[in-house]
Amino acid sequence: MINLETPKKAGALLNQARQAAAEVFRPISRKYDRAEHAYPSELDMFAALLDGLNSSGEGGAGASGVRRDDDGSKGNRNGANLNTVLGTIEMCWGDVALLLSMPRQGLGNAAIASVADEEQSKRFANVWAAMAITEPGCGSDSAAITATARLDGDEYVLNGEKIFVTAGQRADAVVVWASLDRSKGRAAIKSFVVEKGTPGFEVVRLEHKLGIRASDTAVLRFEECRVPKENLLGTPEIDTQKGFAGVMQTFDNTRPLVAAMGIGVAKAALEETERILAEAGIVVDYDKPANSQHAAAAAYLQLEADYEAAYLLTLESAWMADNRKPNSLEASMAKAKAGRSVVDITLRCVELTGTLGYTEDSLLEKWSRDAKILDIFEGTQQIQQLIVARKVLNKTSAELK
């Protein structure tokens, strides 16, 4: 069974992550929120540190993958997925947009870690990869992707446009979702690693956003873009029975990571709110019923309960991945709960702290802006609830839309 206590062996990792968040991320958080699209050069120093942590085999700093290629007979384990989630929470306590700007820590790296074969894993080991799924006419319904990839000799030729690609300009490569044969539906959707500088691959523009402004969000275009056939992740065969479960396996990893980002932001907001309330003479007392305390303290306790629920769901989904257990349901539950909770928590913290929460004197207003995207990308709140309903009711996507 899962042990809900933080693993002792993760202590050093979490200490390092908290130090980085407190000493590097927090001091420059407001700077790069204002300087949208400027690259945070202070982050370059972390690349070697993170590579060292990841090469230790325990993970926790970079993007890990969900693989179920053994029988899970080695007993319970706390591995790379759980460590990565715990590390992500600490780093996003500092600044979620700066974490998304970290070299070689893109969401595309999680896709590579989940789906790539051994040769691809080695070849792309030091590549910073973004992930390109969303299109102008295709948002939460990934099965409706219109980008195409056709085999021409030893290369695939990609055509299509992708929007809202996190780190789309800064990353070394992009994992692009495209269809090998649109007549065969979602089963034909595959992912391809397209490296920067490939002819036919263009960064069209960067978006101006409500939050996570330190992270670049790009529009990408592919016109007769040729990539080696070895850059297709997974198998090129189209299995209509399996659908695109192999590609969707990526989400089993990235959704807990996005949930962890939300938890980190919520944790930061709650700590800052508790500090401000204490300065105003309002102390949260855990030994008294909520209805016998100050209204602000009672509201804080309710927010903290939401935070704890999201935190535990996220740990469960990551632990299941480490122990080779199917976690699609739990990953969507964690993403749905954390995404909704971080928006509710940050907005309510702004309200509870009055003018200090609404002005730039505190980071609370920034966190409330950053929070919204965490309820949207990697599948919206509504999509997560739909996935959970299908799993619980044992319905297919055709039966429950």
Buried (B, 14 or more C-beta within 10 A) or exposed (E): EBEEEEBEEBEEBBEBBBEBBEEBBBEBBBEBBEEBBEBBEBBEEBBEEBBEBBEEEBBBBBBBBBBBEEEEEEEEEBBBBBBBBBBBBBBBBBBBBBBBBBBBBBBBBBBBBBBBEEEBEEBBBEBBBBBBBBBEEBBBEBBBBBBBBBEEEEBBBBBBBBBBBBBBBBBBBBBBBBBBEBEEBBBBBBBBBBBBEBEBBEBEEBBEBEBBBBBBBBBBBBEEBBBEBEBBBBEEEBEEEEBBEBBBBBBBBBBBBBBBBBBBBBBBBBEBBBEBBEEBEBEBEEEEEBEEBBEBBBBBBEBBEBBEBBBBBBBBBBBBBBBBEBBBBBBBBBBBBBBBBBBBBBBBBBBBBEEBBBEEEBBBBBBBBBBBBBBBBBBBBEBBBBBBEBBEEEEEEEEEE
